[in-house]
Amino acid sequence: MSIDLSTISQLREKTGAGIGDCKRALEEAGGEIDKAIEILRKKGEIKAAKKSDRATNEGLVAIIRSGARIAVASLACETDFVARNDDFIQAANQLAAKLLDTPKAEFVSWAEQVIKNELIVKIGENIKLGDYGVFSGAVLGSYLHSNKKVAAVVVLDGGSDELASELAMQVAALSPKYLQPADIPAPELEKEKEIYRENLKNEGKPENMFDKIIEGKLAKYYEEVCLQSQVFIKDDSQKISDLLVAAGASVKEFKRFQV
């Protein structure tokens, strides 16, 4: 049957698929747009399978806040060009908004279907759901870097949203793994000490100095991996622990996101 250009344009507007694909889908669907969309989605599943092995090293992170809750969702794609595309940015924001009010298991199922049946068809790259999370509390802060590839969320007990946001920037910039030294797993700490001992042996340092030198090295290590031990990026005269004490606050939860 003959398909008029107006109908093809409508389908293309709804799906973002190519003109030829839209025309063929409409012919197969007898001119019915909804049926044609279903056909394109089914073909999109095949395309998605073909693209699933492609590396997704680009993408972005989206953050949505409503009251005392923050949702973060990251979306990965193949190229930076697509990551800067308005449709891709809008899709990431929609994922975060959906996550805000949806149980995680249900969200993942929904997100995977949207990605497979809609985004890959429309955008034409391998796209995957990245890391995600929902955070809640009376005092919340978030930070999203200008490139939208790095973000962080901090939940405080006490303090202010402003402090939480500054700490989120700290987390995004310096990537702490733990809140405080006591949180570091014992095997990881012992491995670090073992590395220091081997280095000191190779350097020919006297063994009776090992403990003192290792203590200093561990203090530096804590500054790298523990949020409370880090120097504040906005004021190197203060540590994060100082800021928290001054504000009468403590960190309940923090997480860093990156694509």
Secondary structure, DSSP 8 states (H G I E B T S, - for coil): ----HHHHHHHHHHH---HHHHHHHHHHTTT-HHHHHHHHHHHHHHHHHHHTTS---EEEEEEEEETTEEEEEEEEES-HHHHT-HHHHHHHHHHHHHHHTS-HHHHHHHHHHHIIIIIHHHH-S--EEEEEEEEE-SEEEEEE-TTSSEEEEEEEESS-HHHHHHHHHHHHHH--SBSSGGGS-HHHHHHHHHHHHHHHHHTT--GGGHHHHHHHHHHHHHHHHBGGGSB-TT-TT-BHHHHHHHHT-EEEEEEEEE-
